[in-house]
């Protein structure tokens, strides 16, 4: 298997970072797959429930046009490599008396 572009973000992805993503989840009867990088596959499942994927986001075009996916794609295209830590916003503690 050779590097292939991720169907969602377009990055050339080495085989060890590729996965097949079911456009309609298997649990909902889906059989059609697309090749994506693991980062995009993980992000899709962070953003959408299985029900949402089956009902609303079952095409590449629909996934790509969701505002959160658009932001993700712009961000991930700027990353080097495929193994990086996802940064999450931490709640700041309010300091009292200072």
ZITA-V27695 format. One record per pair of residues at least 6 apart in sequence whose C-alpha atoms are under 8 Angstrom apart, sorted by the first residue. I is the first residue (numbers start at 0). J is the second residue. D is the distance in Angstrom with one decimal. If there is no record, write none. Layout:
i;j;d
I;J;D
I;J;D
This chain:
i;j;d
0;14;6.1
1;13;6.6
1;14;6.1
2;11;6.0
2;12;5.1
2;13;4.2
2;14;5.6
3;11;5.3
3;12;5.3
3;13;6.7
3;14;7.6
4;10;5.2
4;11;4.1
4;12;5.6
4;34;8.0
4;35;7.6
5;11;6.4
5;12;6.3
5;17;7.7
5;34;6.0
5;35;4.3
5;36;5.4
6;33;6.7
6;34;6.0
6;35;5.4
6;59;7.7
7;35;6.4
7;39;6.9
7;59;7.0
7;63;6.7
7;72;7.4
8;39;7.2
8;72;5.3
8;73;8.0
8;75;7.4
8;76;6.6
9;76;7.9
10;36;7.9
10;76;6.7
12;36;6.1
16;36;5.6
16;37;5.6
16;81;7.1
17;34;6.5
17;35;5.7
17;36;4.6
17;37;5.7
18;34;5.7
18;35;5.6
18;36;6.1
18;37;6.0
18;40;7.5
19;32;5.7
19;33;5.5
19;34;4.7
19;35;6.3
20;32;5.2
20;33;5.3
20;34;6.2
20;35;6.6
20;40;6.5
21;29;6.4
21;30;6.5
21;31;5.7
21;32;4.3
21;33;6.6
22;29;6.9
22;30;7.9
22;31;6.2
22;32;5.9
22;33;7.2
22;52;7.2
22;53;7.5
22;56;7.6
22;57;4.8
22;58;6.1
22;59;7.7
23;29;4.4
23;30;7.1
23;31;7.2
23;52;6.1
23;53;4.8
23;57;5.4
24;30;7.9
24;49;6.3
24;52;7.0
24;53;6.4
26;49;7.9
27;49;7.7
27;50;7.9
27;53;6.7
38;81;7.1
42;71;7.9
43;68;7.7
46;67;7.8
55;61;7.4
56;62;5.4
62;68;6.7
63;69;6.0
